[in-house]
Amino acid sequence: MKQQVEKIFNDLEAYHDFCRFELREFNPAHLYDRNNNNWRAYYAFLKHGKNFKGRNMRRSNYTPK
């Protein structure tokens, strides 16, 4: 039981950091909520790792003239 509780709190802390760095609204109730856009973005970040471009996706292809 203790390992399960630790996993939940670790996931919550990681989700909080993601929301903080990506300037997204953080709500602990959205943890594991597949219908929430923030959770889906966090899940995509976990799935794709460092290749995730997040909210700056459109700006990443910008080349100044």
Backbone torsions as a table, in degrees:
resi	resn	phi	psi	omega
1	MET	NA	-38.8	-177.2
2	LYS	-63.3	-38.3	179.2
3	GLN	-64.7	-37.4	178.9
4	GLN	-65.9	-41.6	179.2
5	VAL	-66.5	-41.2	178.0
6	GLU	-63.0	-39.1	178.5
7	LYS	-62.7	-42.7	179.6
8	ILE	-62.4	-46.0	-179.2
9	PHE	-68.8	-35.2	175.8
10	ASN	-65.8	-42.4	177.2
11	ASP	-63.9	-40.1	179.6
12	LEU	-64.5	-41.6	178.9
13	GLU	-66.2	-40.9	178.7
14	ALA	-66.3	-40.2	177.7
15	TYR	-64.9	-39.6	177.9
16	HIS	-62.6	-43.8	177.8
17	ASP	-62.2	-42.7	178.0
18	PHE	-58.8	-47.9	-179.6
19	CYS	-62.9	-38.7	-178.7
20	ARG	-66.9	-45.0	-177.6
21	PHE	-75.3	-29.5	179.2
22	GLU	-93.4	4.7	179.5
23	LEU	56.1	47.1	178.1
24	ARG	-109.4	156.8	177.9
25	GLU	-67.5	130.7	178.9
26	PHE	-105.2	127.5	174.6
27	ASN	-140.3	118.0	-178.4
28	PRO	-58.2	-23.9	179.9
29	ALA	-69.7	-17.3	-179.3
30	HIS	-83.1	-4.0	178.8
31	LEU	-61.7	125.8	-179.5
32	TYR	68.8	13.8	179.2
33	ASP	-91.0	105.3	-175.5
34	ARG	-70.6	-14.3	179.7
35	ASN	-87.1	-7.4	-177.5
36	ASN	-92.5	133.5	-177.6
37	ASN	-64.7	-37.7	179.8
38	ASN	-64.8	-42.0	179.5
39	TRP	-66.0	-39.5	178.7
40	ARG	-64.4	-37.4	177.0
41	ALA	-66.5	-40.3	178.1
42	TYR	-65.3	-41.0	179.1
43	TYR	-64.2	-39.7	176.6
44	ALA	-64.2	-38.4	176.9
45	PHE	-61.8	-42.9	178.3
46	LEU	-65.5	-39.3	-176.3
47	LYS	-70.6	-39.2	-174.9
48	HIS	-99.6	-9.9	177.3
49	GLY	63.6	-133.2	-175.3
50	LYS	-71.8	-13.2	179.2
51	ASN	-78.5	-8.0	-180.0
52	PHE	-70.4	128.7	-178.0
53	LYS	-101.1	-15.1	173.8
54	GLY	58.9	-140.2	-173.6
55	ARG	-72.6	-15.4	-179.2
56	ASN	-96.1	21.4	-174.4
57	MET	-60.8	-43.2	-178.1
58	ARG	-69.4	-33.5	-178.2
59	ARG	-77.6	-16.9	-175.7
60	SER	-69.3	-24.8	179.4
61	ASN	-91.5	3.6	-177.3
62	TYR	-74.0	129.2	174.7
63	THR	-125.7	123.2	-178.4
64	PRO	-67.9	149.3	-179.8
65	LYS	-91.1	NA	NA
